[in-house]
Amino acid sequence: MSSRAKATGTKIEDGDRVTITEWRFAPGAETGWHQHVLDYVVMYRTAAHLSVATRDDVVSVEIAEGTTYFRKAGAEHNIINAGSNEVVFLEVELK
């Protein structure tokens, strides 16, 4: 079990077709291990230096503010803010 602080998720909308959550990560905070059961879109409101842990590997990624991407359901990972600034992104789950 990790002793890291947890990222904070705030639901902005939870409708018939989408759930929108704003995620905030203090430096060192993590999501904890989770698996996405829905397709989703992520939109970064800040730049980010992240460690992305999967069952096979841990990779370091740099993400520019404004970056947006789509992922299919099934992703299993733990996202960790490896930088010194708060990271904020929106996650839109497609129902």
C-alpha positions in Angstrom: 0.0 0.0 0.0 1.3 3.5 -0.9 1.8 6.3 1.6 1.4 9.0 -1.1 -1.3 11.6 -0.9 -4.3 10.8 -3.2 -5.4 13.0 -6.1 -8.7 14.7 -5.6 -11.5 14.2 -8.1 -14.5 16.5 -8.3 -17.5 15.5 -10.4 -18.6 18.3 -12.6 -21.3 16.4 -14.5 -22.7 12.9 -14.4 -25.3 12.6 -17.2 -26.7 9.8 -19.4 -23.8 10.1 -21.9 -20.8 11.4 -20.0 -19.2 11.8 -16.6 -16.8 14.8 -16.3 -14.4 14.8 -13.4 -11.8 17.4 -12.6 -8.6 15.8 -11.1 -6.1 17.7 -9.0 -2.8 16.3 -8.0 -0.5 18.0 -5.4 3.2 17.2 -6.0 3.7 13.5 -5.2 0.0 12.7 -5.2 -1.3 9.6 -7.0 -4.6 8.2 -8.3 -3.9 4.8 -6.8 -4.3 1.6 -9.0 -7.4 1.6 -11.0 -8.8 0.3 -14.3 -11.0 2.3 -16.7 -14.2 0.6 -17.5 -15.3 3.2 -20.1 -13.6 4.9 -23.0 -12.4 8.4 -21.9 -10.9 11.7 -22.9 -8.3 13.6 -20.8 -7.7 17.4 -21.2 -4.8 18.9 -19.3 -5.4 22.3 -17.8 -1.8 22.5 -16.6 1.5 21.1 -17.7 2.5 17.9 -16.0 5.5 15.7 -15.2 4.0 12.3 -14.4 5.1 8.8 -13.5 2.7 6.3 -15.1 2.9 2.9 -13.5 1.4 -0.1 -15.3 1.6 -3.8 -14.4 4.6 -4.0 -16.7 6.5 -0.8 -16.4 6.8 2.7 -15.0 7.4 5.5 -17.5 8.1 9.2 -17.0 6.0 11.6 -19.2 6.0 15.3 -19.8 2.6 16.7 -20.9 2.1 20.3 -22.1 -0.8 22.4 -20.9 -3.8 22.0 -23.2 -2.9 18.5 -24.3 -5.9 16.3 -25.0 -6.0 12.5 -25.7 -8.5 9.6 -26.0 -8.1 6.2 -24.5 -10.1 3.0 -24.9 -11.6 1.3 -21.8 -9.3 -1.3 -20.1 -6.3 0.9 -19.2 -5.0 -0.1 -15.8 -2.5 2.1 -14.1 -1.5 4.4 -11.3 -0.8 8.1 -12.2 1.7 10.0 -10.0 2.5 13.7 -10.1 6.3 13.5 -10.2 6.7 17.3 -10.6 6.9 20.2 -8.2 3.6 21.9 -9.2 -0.1 21.0 -8.9 -1.4 19.1 -11.9 -5.0 19.6 -13.0 -6.9 17.8 -15.8 -10.4 17.0 -16.8 -11.5 13.4 -17.5 -14.5 12.8 -19.6 -15.8 9.2 -19.5 -18.0 8.2 -22.4 -21.1 6.1 -21.5 
